[in-house]
Structures are given as C-alpha cells and as structure tokens.
Amino acid sequence: MLLEAITLFPELIEVPMRTSIMGRAQEKGIINVQVHQLREHGLGRHRQVDDTPFGGGPGMVLRPEPLFDLFEKLDRPEARIIYMSPAGRPFDQAAAHRLASESHLIFLCGHYEGIDQRVIDHWVDEELSIGDYVLTNGAIAASIVMDAVVRLLPGVLGDDLSSVEESFGSTGLLEGPQYTKPTEFRDMRVPEVLLSGNHAKIAAWRAEQSRMKTEAVRPDLMS
C-alpha cells in the first residue's frame, strides 16, 4: 500500500510511521510512506501557504494555489484523497477496514483554521474526523488513521488474528481484561478460569467480560 501525506509538519507523520510495527511494515515492503512538505509549493520568496479568511474571523486558512500545484504535480488519479478535519465523518474500525482495502491513500493535513473549500470540492474524496475535538494539526490525526489502517494489512501484525480478537473486532464490542505471568502478584490473582485449560469455558468467560465492559463503558455499542 502506498501512503502519502501533505503537511506543513512532515515529522508528525514520519516519526510514528518509522517506529515499532509501522517501521517494520515499511522494512518488509508492505507499505510505502511518502510525506510532502506543502511549504515547498508556497507562493513567492517567503513560500506563503496561508492567508486571512474572507468574511472575517480568527486564524488563517491554507490557500488553494499551493495545494492545487502539489496535487497536479503528484498526478495520482487512482489514489483516494482524505482530508483530516474535525468536520468530517467519524473514523471508526469499519472505516479502517474499508480503507485497508485500498492500494493508495493520500492524506491532506490541515492547519490553522483549515483549508480553502475549493481544494476540498475539487480534490478530496472524503473528510474524516478522529473525534469530537480539535487538534492543532491534521498530521496528528492522519498518523492515527494510518496506524489503524496499516495494522489491518496481512503480514503487519505478528498474528493476523490480533486485529480480529480485539476491541471493535468481529463482535463489535470492547475487549475484556487480559492477564499474563505471574499467576499471583501482590495478593491479586489471575481468574481461575484462565488457568483451567478449558477453552470453551475461557471463551465464554471472555465473551461475558467483553459484554460487561462494553455495557459499562460504551453502552452505545450494545445495539
């Protein structure tokens, strides 16, 4: 999969995407990450990329000229272009699975008060939001979406079932508690059922714990 990003702050994507599992995915050739510095396409001697909004208001808006210039030079007609915006559709695990089926994604990362609407109208395929809050930079959100998508690709995780048997996996519920060695730590003991070796009972216990966790923390998912 080819992942590209357009941003004023490449390090916000480059660093997490070369770390841990994401870095190994690049080393294996499963993904190819390319980050484009928007400032290189800025206007004039000072490489201007933003200006004040028409109609007044605080902050600055990214101008259309640098973005049109960059998109036209990229010439990626087969790519799906995603604009990370708090005004976008909520990103969830279903969206991650959908995007994981694509071969080429381009993430447009806003800054300041956003980008000129003409860029969105002409180039963007969809707007995504990672939550009902505002970040200082869309590159942070893009790196989160990239991580969620890439870990679903075959060969990225050590065990491909890891992306199925987890929160928002096949059941749509939250994952229940997990335990590891030692069996007892500071008078706190691992539940006996997990030590029983009875896989049917363990599966039933985990399913019930998952249901209870979801009901307590995210009752909206129970439906």
Contacts in CASP RR format, 6 or more apart in sequence:
PFRMAT RR
TARGET T0000
AUTHOR 0000-0000-0000
METHOD contacts of the structure
MODEL  1
MLLEAITLFPELIEVPMRTSIMGRAQEKGIINVQVHQLREHGLGRHRQVD
DTPFGGGPGMVLRPEPLFDLFEKLDRPEARIIYMSPAGRPFDQAAAHRLA
SESHLIFLCGHYEGIDQRVIDHWVDEELSIGDYVLTNGAIAASIVMDAVV
RLLPGVLGDDLSSVEESFGSTGLLEGPQYTKPTEFRDMRVPEVLLSGNHA
KIAAWRAEQSRMKTEAVRPDLMS
1 30 0 8 1.000
1 31 0 8 1.000
1 32 0 8 1.000
1 100 0 8 1.000
1 102 0 8 1.000
1 103 0 8 1.000
1 104 0 8 1.000
1 105 0 8 1.000
1 149 0 8 1.000
1 150 0 8 1.000
1 153 0 8 1.000
2 31 0 8 1.000
2 32 0 8 1.000
2 34 0 8 1.000
2 79 0 8 1.000
2 103 0 8 1.000
2 104 0 8 1.000
2 105 0 8 1.000
3 17 0 8 1.000
3 31 0 8 1.000
3 32 0 8 1.000
3 33 0 8 1.000
3 34 0 8 1.000
3 105 0 8 1.000
3 107 0 8 1.000
3 146 0 8 1.000
3 150 0 8 1.000
4 33 0 8 1.000
4 34 0 8 1.000
4 35 0 8 1.000
4 36 0 8 1.000
4 74 0 8 1.000
4 76 0 8 1.000
4 79 0 8 1.000
4 104 0 8 1.000
4 105 0 8 1.000
4 106 0 8 1.000
4 107 0 8 1.000
5 13 0 8 1.000
5 33 0 8 1.000
5 34 0 8 1.000
5 35 0 8 1.000
5 36 0 8 1.000
5 106 0 8 1.000
5 107 0 8 1.000
5 108 0 8 1.000
5 109 0 8 1.000
5 139 0 8 1.000
5 142 0 8 1.000
5 146 0 8 1.000
6 36 0 8 1.000
6 38 0 8 1.000
6 67 0 8 1.000
6 70 0 8 1.000
6 106 0 8 1.000
6 107 0 8 1.000
6 108 0 8 1.000
6 109 0 8 1.000
7 13 0 8 1.000
7 35 0 8 1.000
7 36 0 8 1.000
7 37 0 8 1.000
7 38 0 8 1.000
7 107 0 8 1.000
7 109 0 8 1.000
7 110 0 8 1.000
7 111 0 8 1.000
7 137 0 8 1.000
7 138 0 8 1.000
7 139 0 8 1.000
7 142 0 8 1.000
8 37 0 8 1.000
8 38 0 8 1.000
8 39 0 8 1.000
8 49 0 8 1.000
8 109 0 8 1.000
8 111 0 8 1.000
8 137 0 8 1.000
8 139 0 8 1.000
9 109 0 8 1.000
9 111 0 8 1.000
9 137 0 8 1.000
9 139 0 8 1.000
10 35 0 8 1.000
10 36 0 8 1.000
10 37 0 8 1.000
10 139 0 8 1.000
12 109 0 8 1.000
12 137 0 8 1.000
12 139 0 8 1.000
12 140 0 8 1.000
12 143 0 8 1.000
13 33 0 8 1.000
13 35 0 8 1.000
13 107 0 8 1.000
13 109 0 8 1.000
13 139 0 8 1.000
13 142 0 8 1.000
13 143 0 8 1.000
13 146 0 8 1.000
14 33 0 8 1.000
14 35 0 8 1.000
16 22 0 8 1.000
16 143 0 8 1.000
16 147 0 8 1.000
17 23 0 8 1.000
17 26 0 8 1.000
17 33 0 8 1.000
17 143 0 8 1.000
17 146 0 8 1.000
17 147 0 8 1.000
18 26 0 8 1.000
18 33 0 8 1.000
21 150 0 8 1.000
21 151 0 8 1.000
21 156 0 8 1.000
21 157 0 8 1.000
22 31 0 8 1.000
22 146 0 8 1.000
22 147 0 8 1.000
22 150 0 8 1.000
24 156 0 8 1.000
25 31 0 8 1.000
25 150 0 8 1.000
25 153 0 8 1.000
25 155 0 8 1.000
25 156 0 8 1.000
26 32 0 8 1.000
26 33 0 8 1.000
28 155 0 8 1.000
28 156 0 8 1.000
30 150 0 8 1.000
30 153 0 8 1.000
30 154 0 8 1.000
30 155 0 8 1.000
30 156 0 8 1.000
31 150 0 8 1.000
31 153 0 8 1.000
33 146 0 8 1.000
36 70 0 8 1.000
36 74 0 8 1.000
38 49 0 8 1.000
38 62 0 8 1.000
38 66 0 8 1.000
38 67 0 8 1.000
38 70 0 8 1.000
39 47 0 8 1.000
39 49 0 8 1.000
40 47 0 8 1.000
41 49 0 8 1.000
41 66 0 8 1.000
41 67 0 8 1.000
41 69 0 8 1.000
41 70 0 8 1.000
41 73 0 8 1.000
42 48 0 8 1.000
42 49 0 8 1.000
42 65 0 8 1.000
42 66 0 8 1.000
42 69 0 8 1.000
43 49 0 8 1.000
43 63 0 8 1.000
43 65 0 8 1.000
43 66 0 8 1.000
48 63 0 8 1.000
49 62 0 8 1.000
49 63 0 8 1.000
49 66 0 8 1.000
50 60 0 8 1.000
50 61 0 8 1.000
50 62 0 8 1.000
50 63 0 8 1.000
50 111 0 8 1.000
50 112 0 8 1.000
51 60 0 8 1.000
51 61 0 8 1.000
51 63 0 8 1.000
52 59 0 8 1.000
52 60 0 8 1.000
52 61 0 8 1.000
53 59 0 8 1.000
53 60 0 8 1.000
53 61 0 8 1.000
53 113 0 8 1.000
58 113 0 8 1.000
59 112 0 8 1.000
59 113 0 8 1.000
60 112 0 8 1.000
60 113 0 8 1.000
61 112 0 8 1.000
61 113 0 8 1.000
61 114 0 8 1.000
61 115 0 8 1.000
61 116 0 8 1.000
62 110 0 8 1.000
62 111 0 8 1.000
62 112 0 8 1.000
62 114 0 8 1.000
62 115 0 8 1.000
62 116 0 8 1.000
62 119 0 8 1.000
63 116 0 8 1.000
64 115 0 8 1.000
64 116 0 8 1.000
64 118 0 8 1.000
64 119 0 8 1.000
67 108 0 8 1.000
67 115 0 8 1.000
67 116 0 8 1.000
67 119 0 8 1.000
67 123 0 8 1.000
68 119 0 8 1.000
68 122 0 8 1.000
68 123 0 8 1.000
71 81 0 8 1.000
71 123 0 8 1.000
74 106 0 8 1.000
76 104 0 8 1.000
76 106 0 8 1.000
78 103 0 8 1.000
78 104 0 8 1.000
79 104 0 8 1.000
79 105 0 8 1.000
79 106 0 8 1.000
80 99 0 8 1.000
80 102 0 8 1.000
80 104 0 8 1.000
80 105 0 8 1.000
80 106 0 8 1.000
80 125 0 8 1.000
80 126 0 8 1.000
81 105 0 8 1.000
81 106 0 8 1.000
81 108 0 8 1.000
81 123 0 8 1.000
81 124 0 8 1.000
81 125 0 8 1.000
81 126 0 8 1.000
82 99 0 8 1.000
82 105 0 8 1.000
82 106 0 8 1.000
82 107 0 8 1.000
82 108 0 8 1.000
82 124 0 8 1.000
82 125 0 8 1.000
82 126 0 8 1.000
82 127 0 8 1.000
82 128 0 8 1.000
82 142 0 8 1.000
82 145 0 8 1.000
83 108 0 8 1.000
83 110 0 8 1.000
83 115 0 8 1.000
83 120 0 8 1.000
83 124 0 8 1.000
83 126 0 8 1.000
83 127 0 8 1.000
83 128 0 8 1.000
84 107 0 8 1.000
84 108 0 8 1.000
84 109 0 8 1.000
84 110 0 8 1.000
84 127 0 8 1.000
84 128 0 8 1.000
84 129 0 8 1.000
84 130 0 8 1.000
84 138 0 8 1.000
84 139 0 8 1.000
84 141 0 8 1.000
84 142 0 8 1.000
84 145 0 8 1.000
85 110 0 8 1.000
85 114 0 8 1.000
85 127 0 8 1.000
85 128 0 8 1.000
85 129 0 8 1.000
85 138 0 8 1.000
86 129 0 8 1.000
86 131 0 8 1.000
86 132 0 8 1.000
86 133 0 8 1.000
86 134 0 8 1.000
86 135 0 8 1.000
87 127 0 8 1.000
87 129 0 8 1.000
88 127 0 8 1.000
88 128 0 8 1.000
88 129 0 8 1.000
89 95 0 8 1.000
89 126 0 8 1.000
89 127 0 8 1.000
89 128 0 8 1.000
89 129 0 8 1.000
90 128 0 8 1.000
90 129 0 8 1.000
90 131 0 8 1.000
91 128 0 8 1.000
91 129 0 8 1.000
91 130 0 8 1.000
91 131 0 8 1.000
91 145 0 8 1.000
91 148 0 8 1.000
92 168 0 8 1.000
93 148 0 8 1.000
93 168 0 8 1.000
93 169 0 8 1.000
93 172 0 8 1.000
95 128 0 8 1.000
96 145 0 8 1.000
96 148 0 8 1.000
96 149 0 8 1.000
96 152 0 8 1.000
97 152 0 8 1.000
99 105 0 8 1.000
99 145 0 8 1.000
99 149 0 8 1.000
100 149 0 8 1.000
100 150 0 8 1.000
100 152 0 8 1.000
100 153 0 8 1.000
105 146 0 8 1.000
105 149 0 8 1.000
107 142 0 8 1.000
107 145 0 8 1.000
107 146 0 8 1.000
108 115 0 8 1.000
108 119 0 8 1.000
108 123 0 8 1.000
108 124 0 8 1.000
109 137 0 8 1.000
109 138 0 8 1.000
109 139 0 8 1.000
109 141 0 8 1.000
109 142 0 8 1.000
110 137 0 8 1.000
110 138 0 8 1.000
110 139 0 8 1.000
111 136 0 8 1.000
111 137 0 8 1.000
111 138 0 8 1.000
120 127 0 8 1.000
128 141 0 8 1.000
128 145 0 8 1.000
129 141 0 8 1.000
130 141 0 8 1.000
130 144 0 8 1.000
130 145 0 8 1.000
135 141 0 8 1.000
150 156 0 8 1.000
151 157 0 8 1.000
151 163 0 8 1.000
152 163 0 8 1.000
154 160 0 8 1.000
157 163 0 8 1.000
163 169 0 8 1.000
164 170 0 8 1.000
165 175 0 8 1.000
166 175 0 8 1.000
167 173 0 8 1.000
167 174 0 8 1.000
167 175 0 8 1.000
168 174 0 8 1.000
171 207 0 8 1.000
171 210 0 8 1.000
172 221 0 8 1.000
173 210 0 8 1.000
173 211 0 8 1.000
173 213 0 8 1.000
173 214 0 8 1.000
173 221 0 8 1.000
173 222 0 8 1.000
174 210 0 8 1.000
174 213 0 8 1.000
174 214 0 8 1.000
174 217 0 8 1.000
174 218 0 8 1.000
174 221 0 8 1.000
175 210 0 8 1.000
175 213 0 8 1.000
176 206 0 8 1.000
176 209 0 8 1.000
176 210 0 8 1.000
176 213 0 8 1.000
177 209 0 8 1.000
177 213 0 8 1.000
179 190 0 8 1.000
179 191 0 8 1.000
179 194 0 8 1.000
183 189 0 8 1.000
183 190 0 8 1.000
183 195 0 8 1.000
184 190 0 8 1.000
191 205 0 8 1.000
193 201 0 8 1.000
193 202 0 8 1.000
193 205 0 8 1.000
194 202 0 8 1.000
194 205 0 8 1.000
196 202 0 8 1.000
214 221 0 8 1.000
214 222 0 8 1.000
215 222 0 8 1.000
END
